[in-house]
Amino acid sequence: MTPTLSIRPATRADIPAVLGFIRELADYEKLSHLVVATEASLERELFGPGSPAEVLLGEAAGEPVAFAVVFHNFSTFLGRKGMYLEDLYVKQSRRRQGYGRALLLHIARLALERGCGRFEWSVLDWNAPAIRFYEKLGASILHEWKLVRVTGPALARLAEMG
């Protein structure tokens, strides 16, 4: 029998677990080389004054087995805020037990309770199991959109352009 998932907001005491989830997710996505987050940066950015993001922890039998990071965005077309899922990760040994689904449903309920017009996230194009999972839940994969990102030195150069 699969233990029930308990979902709660993460606290400062959970920072080591959150960083562990981030590293596991990056490893799964073959992006470990991009992780520069530290416990100090997570404490400052996720738990400091005015933090724009929220971390949710999923626990089974008192053990952290999943996490999600969400924040509000805004749709000009809808004229309403939305909920954006930055990351969702379930420990590999705990997959296919309904924990990812439970977290997504929890976040969808949060979005509705907060008056959000939509709930959205990105998925890597090679992650076929995740894409099938999301589509089964009724999500639409927007193939016509491309994610655009400027970071690091490119961000600094862009900001300095006159």
Buried (B, 14 or more C-beta within 10 A) or exposed (E): EEBEBEBEEBEEEBBEBBBBBBBBBBEEBEEEEEEEBEEEEBBEEBBEEEEEBBBBBBBBEEEBBBBBBBEBEEEEEEEEBBBBBEBBBBBEEBBEBBBBBBBBEBBBEBBEEEEBBBBBBEBEEEEEEBBEBBEEEEBEEEEEEEEEEEEEEEEEEEEEEE
